[in-house]
């Protein structure tokens, strides 16, 4: 019974790929002009939105998407660093955790997860309060953009593009590290022989 339901859903989603897509020329043309100039559009892909989240979105929604991309990229950069560091140096719990981060994740006491979630909630609250400030720009919690007189300053746009691209790379890197550890049962450094 379950297999029949899954097969039906899969066939329905495949059939949807061959239906006509309505075209909205005016708004998409205006939107592409707004989106193509965003910081972070870089070669070879330019503005990368394969799932079309920004089509028909207003400036506020696009700003929210950019803030989410920055936040996820920053978390991913920290996750990659933490994943690699945890293999060789894990002082918590008397060093009794596994050097494989996936195994160590299961060895952490449940109360520690409560602390982690509470800390993340505190950060989210602090960042949402910072976002209510006057002159706030998406993801700029510390007001770094106010140090530049011109928002189009090459130093500022270059900094933003590097942060976005490094965050994008880190999101793929942490997914790869998790997949490799899951498949091989070894951490990333252990797989390389370190």
N, C-alpha and C positions, 0 to 999 in steps of 0.2 A: 504494500500500500504506500509506504513512504517513498519507495523508488519511483512509483507512478507519479506522485505529487512532484517530486524533484524533476523528473523528466518533463512533465507538463510545464513547470515554471521555466526550465531551461529552453524549451521549444518556444514558449511565448516571448522570452527575452530575445531569442535569436530572430524571431519574426519581426520584432519591433525595429530591428536594424534596417529592414527593407521598406519601411514606411516613409512617406514623404515628410520632409521637415519644412514647416512654414518659414518663409523668409521675411525678415523685417529689415529692410534696407536702411531706412533713415536712422533709427536708433543705433543699429550696429555700426554704421559709419561714424556717427558721433562718438560712440563708446570707444571705437578703436583708436580715435585720435586722442582720447583721454588716457587710455591704457598704454599705448605704445610709448609714451614719453615717461613712464614711471621709472624711477631709479631701480636698478636691478635687472633691467632688460640688457642682456649682453650677448655677444656672439657665442656660439653660432646659432642659438635658438631665438634670440630676440626676446620678445615677451612670451613666456611659456605658460600657457593655460590650456592644456590638452582636453580637459573636461568641460571647458567653457563656463566656469563659474562667474566670470566677469561679464558675460554677455547679458546685456539688459540691466546690469547692476548700476546703482547710483554711486556717487563719489563716497558717501558715508560707508556703504557696504564694501567698496573696494578698499577703503582705509582699514576697515575691520579685518578683511582678508589679509592685508599686508601686515597688520599687527599680529595676527595669528601666525603668519609665516615666520615673522621675526622671532616670536616667542618659541615656536616649535624648533626653529633653527638653533636658538641659543640653548635650549634644553638638550637638543641632540649633540651639540658641541661638547657640553658638559658630560653627557652620557658616554660619548666616545672616550673622552679623557678618563672618566671614572671606570669604564669597562677595562681599559688597558692597565690602569693603575691598580685596580683590585686584584689582578692576577698575581702580582708580585708583592703587593703591600696591602695587607688587610688587618689593621691593628684592633678592630672592634671584635668583641667577644673572645678575647684572648688569642686571636689568630687561629681559631678553630674552624673558621669557615673554609669551604673548598676554594681552590684557586680558579675553578671554573665558575664564572659569574652566574650562569644559569643554576648550577647546583647551590651556590651560595645564596641565591635568591630564595630558594626553598628552605634554607637552614636558618633564616632570620626569624626571630620570635614574632608572633602576631602583634604584640604591643609596639614593636618597632614600626610596623606598618601604620599603626594609628598615629604615631609621632610624625612619620613622614607625610601622611595625608594632612594632618593638622598644620604642619609647617608649610606645605604647598598652599593650603587654604589661606594662611596668614600672608604669604607672598601675593597671592591673587588679590586679596583685599587691599594690600598696600599699593599694588600696581593700579588697581581700579580707582583708588583714591587719587593717585598721582595723575591718572588720565583725566580727571575732572578739572584739573588746573587750567588756567587760561593760557592759550597759545600752545597747548599740547599737540604734538604730532605723533602719529602712530608709532608705537614702540620706543619712543624717546622718553623713557621714564626719568632720566637723570638730567634732562634739559641740555644735552650736548649741542643740539642744533642752535641754541641761542648764542653759542660762542661764534657762530658764523653770521656775518652781516647779510650775506646773500645765500639764499637757499640753493642756488645753482652753482655755488662755489665748487670748483673741481675737486678740491680736497675733501669736502663734505660728501659730494655725490660719489666720489671714489671710495670713501670709507663705507658708505651705505651699501654700495654694490659689492664690495669685498665681504662685508658681513653677511649679506643675503646669499652670496654664492658659497661661502664657507658653511653657512647653515644648511643650505640645500645639499651640499656634499656630505655633511655630517649626518643628515637624515638618512641618506642611502648607506653611509658607512655603518651606522649603528644597526640598521636592518641586516646588513651583511654579517656583522659580527655576531648578532643573535642567531642568524640562520646557520653560520658555520659552527658555532658552539652547540647548537641543537643537533646538527647532523653528525659532527665528529665527537662530541662530548669533551672537547678541549677548548681552552681559551685561545684568543687570537695570537698572543705571544707564544704560547705553548705549541701551536701549530707551526709557527715559524722557527721553532727550535731554540727560543730564548728561555 
